[in-house]
């Protein structure tokens, strides 16, 4: 992996107290963009995702995919010596991110007010599941619970009258990571405008997975509850059919909005009579009669293969795409042209295939600088930078305040 760093966040130091997905994804994006991320983990096992399945040579796929470009320091924050070391690190840090259950950081003494005393310009980010106040604040939380409480499962089900369904990927966790990373960049920009690290304004950013998903849904899925006084009592699906269609061989997606696209679809299907059908004469009527329109579309698509239909639809400039398995995605010509997937070599886990960061910066490119670290791999070096000598570091390790991991 490359060790050079000229990413847009080069020079920014982040102390990462997070585990699982939402927090690590936040700091992953910032690390990919050049930030120096120090992942602080408990010496006794570290981030839970280190131990989940799909592993090789002691590294899980989840951990390596969410923790590259980071350094690992183990600290027992239940020990006052661990807290003291953390506060020393905070003096030179720009950002702290934590996703403990609300109240935990206050009990151990690393909350925003405590850190602000040693670093007045710190940007401190608290990620929670349901929020830090209210009846659900202290409840344990996982992604499916947020999908349920936010309404996402009923959106996915399609109607209030049918069985709710989970989105089969952890949308709340990952979406919260994106929201947190954006908010950190905004806060860093504000601090820079008000004096920078030396005298600029730091702040405490709070965000919950629940708020993130509700905000995300509102722009497209909460129209029936936008106009106060005119709410709908029950939501119904736009159509009983989604936009995934079965063909004689394989599945495709077809989406038609404009008049030009509707005309192209009719031409590709050799169904010019649909253009004169009063049910489909305007965009509004096609929306009102969506069930009939999509059923006709499905019936036609069953008469030929996916590849043949894609060729015919593409010839008429109708929006369409194949439905790919995960194995097929990594070999698709568009993915290859975008160079979306990259292969690197991890010194312990071996050859890895990962998605590159989505944003491509023309002046400050992202880079895979560091492999995901083994637990405590950088403890000795980082503690040494704080002025501790070898004997002091060894004593802290013997007492369980830190651990000294494999630095291969």
N, C-alpha and C positions, 0 to 999 in steps of 0.2 A: 504494500500500500504506500501511496505517496505520503511524505511527511511535511511537505511544504504547505504553507497556509497563507493565502491571500484572499480568503473568503470575506464577505461583507461584514461579518461579525468578528473578524480577527482582532484580538486584543481584549475582547469581552470575556470575563471569567464568570462561570455559573456554578453554584453549588447545588447539586441535585440530590434531594432527600427523597425522591419518589421511587415507587416500585410499581410492578404490574405493567399497565399499558399507557394510560392517559398521560401520566407525568413523564415516563421515559420517552414517549413519542414527542412530547413537547421539546424536551432537551435534545433529542436526536436531531430534529430539524434545525435547531440552533447550532448544534455541534457540526452538522454537515455544512452549515454556512460560516464556519470558522471559529465559533466560540470555543473557549477552553472549558469543557464541562468536566467537573470532578464529581463522580458518582459516589455519594456517601452511603455505605451499606453497613448493616449490622455484621460484626465478625462471625456470628453464628448463622451462617447460611446465606445471608445477603438477600437480594431481590428474589421473590418467590419464583419468578419466571426462569431463574437459573435451573430449577428442578423439574420443570414441566416436561412432557414427552416430546418426541421427535428430537433426539439428541445424538451427538457424536463427540467422542473424546471429552465428555463432561460438559459440553456446551449445548444448550437447547437452541432450536431455530428461533424461537420467540425472543430469547435473550440477545442473540447475535444480530437479529434484525432490528432491534430497538435500542441497541446500546453501543453501536460502533462510534468511533471518534470521541470516546470518553475515557477518562482515567478513573481507576477504582481506589478509593481510600476507605478502609473499614474503621468505624468508630462506634463504640458502645455509648450511645447518648443517654443511657440510664446511669452512667458513671460521671460524676462531676468533672473528671479529667477529660472525658470525651467531649463534654459540653464546652469546656475551656478551650480545647483545641479547635472545635468548630467555630467558636467566636473569633479566635485568632485568624482563621481562614477567612471569615466574613469581612474582616477589615479591608482586605484587598479584593473582595468580590464585587461584582456588579449586580448579580441576580441570585436569588435563592428561590428554589421551587420545591414545594412539599405537598404531599397528598395524604398525610395522616388523617385519621378521623378527627373531626373538629374537637379542639381542646387538648389534644395530645401534646402539641408543640408548646402550649402554655405550661403544662405540667412538668415538662422536662427542661424548660427554660430557653428554648430557641425560637420563640414566637417573634412576631414582627417588632413589638415594642422592645423586647430584649435585644434584638439584633440592631435596631435603630440606634441604640446607645453606643454601639461600637462602630457603626457604619451608617451615618445619617443619610447618605444618598442611595442606600440599597433599594433595589426593586425586589419586593418580596411577594411571591405568588403562592396562594393557597388554593389548591384544587380539592373540591369535595364531591361527594356523590349527589346528595340531595340539597345541600346548602348548609350553612353554619348556624342557622337558627330554625325554629319550627319543630313540629312533631316528628319529622323524619330525620332530623339532623344527626342523631346519634345511632341511627340504624345502620347495620352493615349493608354494603351495597355492591352489587355487581351489575354489569351491563344490561342483562335481561330485565332487571328490576326497573332501571331507568327507562328502557323501551316501553315497559308496561305503564309506568306512572305518567310519562310524557304524552301518551296517546299514539306513539309511533306504531305500536302493535295493531291498533285499530285502523290506522292509515294503511298499513301493510296488508291487513285483512281485506280492505276495500270497502267495508261498510260496517256500520254499527250493529247490523243484524246478523253478521256472520262471525265465525270463530276468529278472534284476533290471531295474528301471526307475528312471530319474531322475524326481523331482518337477520339473515343468517351470517352476519358478520358484526363485530362489536362496534357499531356505529357511534353510540354515545362516547365510549372511551376514545376512539380515534378522532372523532370530531372535536372533542374537548382538547385534545392535544393540539390540533390546528388553531383553535380559538385562543388557547393559552400562548402559543408561540407568537401569534399575531399581536396579542396584547402586550407581550414583553417587548417586542420590537417597537411598538408605539410608545411604551413607557420609557424605553431607552432614548428614543427620539426627543421626547419631552424633556428628559433629564439633560440631554445634550444642549438643548435650546436654553435651558435655565442655569447653565454653568458647568455641565459635565460632571465627571466623577468627583471632583474636588468640592464643588459647591452647589451642584444642581439638585433639583428636587427628586428624591426617591418617592416611592409610594407602595402601598399594599394593594395588590390585585387579588380579588376573590372571584372565583368562578366555580360553578357547580356543573356537573354533567347534566343534571336535570334542566337547569336554565339554558344551557347550551343547546340542547335538543329542542326545547320548546321554541327558542328563538329561531333555530334552523327551520323548523316546520312552519313557522307562521307565514313566511313569504309565499308559500305555495299550497299549504294544506289546511289553513285555518280561515279561509275566506268566509265561511258560513258563520263565523263568530267575530268578524271584524266590525260590522256595522251594528253598533249598540242599539238594542231594541228590535232588531230584525234577525236574531239568531235562529238557526234551524234546530228543531228538537232532536232530530236524528240525522246522522250523515249517511249518505248512500254513495256507492261507487259510481264513478263516471260510466263504467261499463262492466259487464260481467266477464269480459275478456281483457286480459292484459295485452301488451304489444309484443308478446313472444308467440310466434306462430309455428305450428307443426307443418312440415312439408312431407312429401313422399319419402324423403330421406334426409333427416336432420331438421334443425330448427333455425329460424331466422327472426330478426326483429325488423319491422317496417313501421315507420312513423310518417304520417302525412298531415300537413297543416295548411299550406297555401293552396290557392287555386291551381297554380302551375304544378304543384306536386300531385294534387288530386287528378288532374288531367293526365299527368304522366303515369300514374298508377293505372288508370282506366286503359290507357294505351298499352302498357306492358301486359295487362291481363286480357287484352283484346275484348274489352267490355265497353265499347263506346256508348252503349245504351244507358250505362250508369250516369253518363253526363247529362242525360235528359230525364233522369228519374227525379220526380218532384221531392222525394225524401232527401236528396243530396244536392239540391240546386245551389245552396249557399253554404258557407262555412258554418253559420249558425244552425242550419237544418241538419248538416252532417253531424254536428255535436248533439242535437236533440235525438237523432236517430242513430246514435253511435253503436248500439247493440246490433242492429240490423246490418249496418255497414261493416263492422268488424267480423260478424259471422260470415257475410259474403266473402270477405277477404280471406278468412280462414278456409272456407270451402274451396276457393280457387287454388290456394297455395298447396292444398293436399294433392293436387293433380300432377305435380312435378317435383323434382328434387331441389334442395336448397341451393346448390351451385347453379343450376339452370335459372332459377328464379332470381338469384342475385345478379346474374349477368343481364337478364331482361330488365330488371328494375334499375340497375346502374346505367343502362343505355338510355333510360328516360329520365335520369337524374332524380330518381326517387330515393329519399333517405332510407337506407337499409344496411344491415350488417349481419354477419353470421353470429350464431350463438356458440361460443367457444368453451371448452372445458379449460381448467387451469393448465393442464399439460399443453393444450393447443395454443393458449395465449402466448407462452414464452417463445413460440416459433412462428408467430404470425408475421407476415411481411411488414405490416405497419409498425409493430413493436420493434422489429429488427431495424427498420428505417429510422425510427426515433432513437435507437440505441438506449431503450428504456431499461433493459436488463444488462447488468454488468457482472463479470466474474472476478473474484478476488481470492487471495489465499490467506486464510487465518493460520497463524503459527501453530495453533493447537487443534482447532476444529477442522482444518484442511480447506479444500476448495469450496467456495461459497458462491451461490448465485443470488443476487439481490437486485431490487429496483433502485435505480439512481434517484437522487432527489428530483422532484418534479420541476421546480423552477431552474431555469438555465440563465445564469448571469453572464453578460458579455464582458464585463470588466473584472468582476470578482467571483470567479467560478467556484462552485462547491467541489469538495474532494473527499475521497475515502482516505483519511490520513492515518487513522489508528484502528486496529481491530477491536472488537468488543473485548473488554479486559477480563481476566480471571479475577476472582474475588480477592481484593486487597493487593492487586499486582503493583500498584503505585504507592502503597502506604509508606514504605521506607523512604522513598524519594521525597514525597510531599511533606512528611513529618520532618525530614532533614532540612527542607527549605524553611521550615518554621524555627529552626535553630536547635532542634533536639539532636543529641549525639547518639551514636549507635547503642550505647549502654542504656540510655533512656528509652529508646525505641524498643529494644529487646525487653525491657522491664514492662512497658505498656502491653506488649504482645503476650508476655507471660501472665499478666493480670487480666487478660481478656478485653482490654480497652481497644485494642486494634489487633489485626492479624496481618501477617506478611505473606502475600500470595505468590503464585507462580508468575514470574516476569518473562516467560518465554515469548 
